[in-house]
Amino acid sequence: MAVETPSDAPHVEAGERFLVGPGNPHRADAPEDGDGPVVVLAIGAPSVDDVAVSEP
């Protein structure tokens, strides 16, 4: 899984976790040339109406 943050672009390998705290913008992506499927678990994401679509 590739992740983009305002200050970094870490690559998350199989078996690793990427944790993000409240107020930290990020965008995760499963590259087409990746080794396999990506599993995402989002917990505590509040219901909001000010969302914005982010194009890769």
JOMOQUI-V922042 format. One record per residue. N is the residue number from 0. PHI is phi as a letter, one per 40 degrees, with the letter a starting at -180 (999 if undefined). PSI is psi in whole degrees, -180 to 180 (none if undefined). OMEGA is omega as a letter, one per 40 degrees, with the letter a starting at -180 (* if undefined). Layout:
# JOMOQUI-V922042
n=N phi=PHI psi=PSI omega=OMEGA
n=N phi=PHI psi=PSI omega=OMEGA
This chain:
# JOMOQUI-V922042
n=0 phi=999 psi=133 omega=i
n=1 phi=c psi=140 omega=a
n=2 phi=b psi=137 omega=i
n=3 phi=b psi=132 omega=i
n=4 phi=b psi=168 omega=i
n=5 phi=d psi=-25 omega=a
n=6 phi=b psi=-3 omega=a
n=7 phi=a psi=168 omega=i
n=8 phi=a psi=70 omega=a
n=9 phi=c psi=152 omega=i
n=10 phi=b psi=124 omega=a
n=11 phi=c psi=119 omega=a
n=12 phi=c psi=167 omega=i
n=13 phi=d psi=135 omega=i
n=14 phi=g psi=-8 omega=i
n=15 phi=c psi=162 omega=i
n=16 phi=b psi=147 omega=i
n=17 phi=b psi=113 omega=a
n=18 phi=b psi=139 omega=a
n=19 phi=b psi=129 omega=i
n=20 phi=c psi=166 omega=i
n=21 phi=d psi=141 omega=i
n=22 phi=g psi=7 omega=i
n=23 phi=b psi=106 omega=a
n=24 phi=c psi=144 omega=i
n=25 phi=a psi=162 omega=i
n=26 phi=a psi=122 omega=i
n=27 phi=b psi=148 omega=a
n=28 phi=a psi=141 omega=i
n=29 phi=b psi=101 omega=a
n=30 phi=d psi=145 omega=i
n=31 phi=c psi=-30 omega=a
n=32 phi=c psi=19 omega=i
n=33 phi=c psi=166 omega=a
n=34 phi=c psi=-17 omega=a
n=35 phi=i psi=-169 omega=a
n=36 phi=c psi=159 omega=i
n=37 phi=b psi=137 omega=i
n=38 phi=b psi=127 omega=i
n=39 phi=b psi=133 omega=i
n=40 phi=b psi=115 omega=i
n=41 phi=b psi=121 omega=a
n=42 phi=b psi=133 omega=i
n=43 phi=g psi=12 omega=i
n=44 phi=c psi=117 omega=a
n=45 phi=c psi=153 omega=i
n=46 phi=c psi=120 omega=a
n=47 phi=b psi=162 omega=i
n=48 phi=b psi=12 omega=i
n=49 phi=b psi=39 omega=a
n=50 phi=c psi=159 omega=i
n=51 phi=b psi=135 omega=i
n=52 phi=c psi=137 omega=i
n=53 phi=b psi=114 omega=a
n=54 phi=c psi=139 omega=i
n=55 phi=c psi=none omega=*
